[in-house]
Amino acid sequence: MSALLPTYARSELSFARGEGAYLYTTTGERYLDFASGVAVTALGHAHPHLVKALTEQAKKLWHVSNLHQIPEQARLAERLTDATFANYVFFANSGAEAVECAIKAARRYHFKNGAPERYRVITFEGAFHGRTLATIAAGGQAKHLEGFGPPTDGFDQIEAGDIKKVKAVIGEVTAGVLIEPIMGEGGMREISWRFLQDLRALCDDEGILLLLDEVQTGMGRTGRLFAHEWAGITPDIMATAKGLGGGFPVGACLMTEAVGSAMTAGSHGSTFGGNPLAMAVGNAVLDIVLEDGFLDHVAQMGLRLKQRLAALKNEHGEIIEEVRGQGLMLGLKCKVSNVKLLKALRAEKMLTVQAGDNVIRLLPPLIVGEAEIDLACTKLDAACVALKSGALADA
Ligand SMILES: *Cc1c(COP(=O)(O)O)cnc(C)c1O
């Protein structure tokens, strides 16, 4: 019996090391990693530039409290604001913490602007925002809320896609609207650019805030630095995390001048947030993601993969129902159980992640090349063939 709290359905696999898009088990077997943790190791495993940044920082300084200046933190904040809509950044250690900061900042903005009654946030069915008490309430999924008492107050959940429904639910107590540009955990469900544009306009009309959860879609995953850029809009507040540290835990909440100036000394904080190790790695990740041509590479590889997946869908229509997503954040809606396909792929030594709505997520590292995309498709084809032949009927 394991002493670990049984909160995860773990596979038997145990990895000893990784390199680029590959992971090697403790027994030396090579797996193609199209999961990247879950969209975390954005630059692949053991990227030399990241290894160097982390080890050099490790020799100098690991931790100082936020009671002092942390130059690398200020630098990363400045680079993130230069590259986005934002004027301020708060650093946290995870996605859920970044979303919590976003929710707090939205409430605080209205509090400071004479409308403290505006504390409720509108969220959408199928959303995922993390596992803290507030973020499970925001996500609103029964399976995450069960057994944990009354959901944290302050969220109104509706179906995504219909702007009239959003307008109908906005009231005197509404602080803002929170949405993922592509619902990752929820099954790679794409939110239309039009809906995001309509949300932006509606929030402006109503004097409420647009909060984006780009924890998974951010840091280049969709082929733009942040997914909202595709829609040509900007949020008031945005949470990001996963890819930002390339595997080192870090989250960030970005916000406009108007929102950020409502947060004052003592209004929010984190012991570990923005520590020198995380900041050294975050800056190193940005060095690469902001390099000329990097995001174009992501978009190109995404297109290639999506085209190949569409061909596989035609070939294996009994298994693959639909190809979804943008850039290197792609999903296969399955006709068979998604777990069966995931296991068939694992038997082909390829890692993917399951998601809601019977979807398999393909989240390769952003540095993936044509050879790995082609190899992934060969493995996918083999997995489908194996599933069809019934060899994995009981998998
Ligand atoms: C993963 C994820 C989170 C939660 O991030 P943690 O680091 O696990 O707290 C929140 N929102 C979205 C969209 C995510 O994909």
The ligand as a MOL file (V3000), in Angstrom:
LIG
                    3D

  0  0  0     0  0            999 V3000
M  V30 BEGIN CTAB
M  V30 COUNTS 15 15 0 0 0
M  V30 BEGIN ATOM
M  V30 1 C -4.3450 23.4890 -14.9240 0
M  V30 2 C -5.3060 24.5990 -14.9190 0
M  V30 3 C -5.5940 25.3260 -13.7400 0
M  V30 4 C -5.0220 24.9480 -12.4070 0
M  V30 5 O -3.6370 25.0080 -12.3600 0
M  V30 6 P -2.8650 24.3480 -11.0970 0
M  V30 7 O -1.4490 24.7220 -11.3570 0
M  V30 8 O -3.1180 22.8880 -11.1520 0
M  V30 9 O -3.4240 24.9640 -9.8880 0
M  V30 10 C -6.4540 26.3930 -13.8400 0
M  V30 11 N -7.0290 26.7370 -15.0050 0
M  V30 12 C -6.7710 26.0770 -16.1540 0
M  V30 13 C -7.4150 26.5250 -17.4210 0
M  V30 14 C -5.9250 24.9760 -16.1430 0
M  V30 15 O -5.6960 24.2950 -17.2730 0
M  V30 END ATOM
M  V30 BEGIN BOND
M  V30 1 1 1 2
M  V30 2 1 2 3
M  V30 3 2 2 14
M  V30 4 1 3 4
M  V30 5 2 3 10
M  V30 6 1 4 5
M  V30 7 1 5 6
M  V30 8 2 6 7
M  V30 9 1 6 8
M  V30 10 1 6 9
M  V30 11 1 10 11
M  V30 12 2 11 12
M  V30 13 1 12 13
M  V30 14 1 12 14
M  V30 15 1 14 15
M  V30 END BOND
M  V30 END CTAB
M  END
